[in-house]
Amino acid sequence: MSDDRSVEETEEAVNQPIDGYDEMTAQDVVAALPGLDPEGLESVRAYEAANKDRVTIMREIEELTAASTASQSQDSSPSLS
């Protein structure tokens, strides 16, 4: 038996966007998302899309990304006062 399986498992663990991600429920992941910066959200999105692709998580990432983008647009708009 070769060590290919253990190498794959190690590589997968390194690529998890959050420690223990693969053991987390969708509810656990969604609860952790607001604490991530945009880069972290993108890491979770990419990892989730390549693995379980859970709709609940993908939808929440879209909502948080849209809210962050809207907030940044308002912050960069000139003040009317």
N, C-alpha and C positions, 0 to 999 in steps of 0.2 A: 504494500500500500504506500502511495506517495504522500508527500507533505503538501500537495497542491491545495487540498481542502483547508488546511490551517493557514496557508498563505492567503487564500481568498478571504477567509474569515477575518484575518488581520487587516487586509486592505479595506474590507468593507467597514470594519470598526473605525478605521482611521477616517473614512469618508463620511461617517455619520455626522450630520450637522449639529446635533445635540447629543451629549453623552447618553447612552442607553436608548437612543431614538427608536431602534427597531423593537424594543420591548414596550414602548409607549403606546397607549391607546390614542385614537384620534382626538378624544376629549383632552387628554394630557398634552398633546402637541398643540392644539388650539389654545390652551391655557398658557403655554409658554411663548407663543408667537408675539404678543404685544411687547415683550421684553427684548426683542431682537431688533437690531438696526437693519436698514435696507439690505445690506450685504448678507446678513444672517437670514433674512426672509428669502432672499434669492437662493441661498444655499439649501434651505429647507425645500423650497419649490423644486429646484433641480433634482434633489435627492428623492423627494416624494414622487415626482414624475417618472423617474427611472426605476422606482421600486413599487410601492403599493398603490400609488396614484389615487389616494382617497379624496373624494370630491369635497368632503367637509373641510379638509385642511387646505386644499387648493383654493376653495372659495374664500376662506378666511384670509389667506395670504393676499388674494386679489383685493379684498376689501381694505386691508391694512395698507397695502401699497397705494391704492387709490386715495385713501384718507391722507397718507403721508404726502403724496404728490399735491393734493389740493391744499394742504397746510403750507407746503413750501411755496406754492403759487401765491397764496395770500400774503405770506411773509415777504415776498419779493415785489409785491405790487406797491406802487407809490401811494403814500398816505394822502387822503383827501382833506385832511384837517389843516 
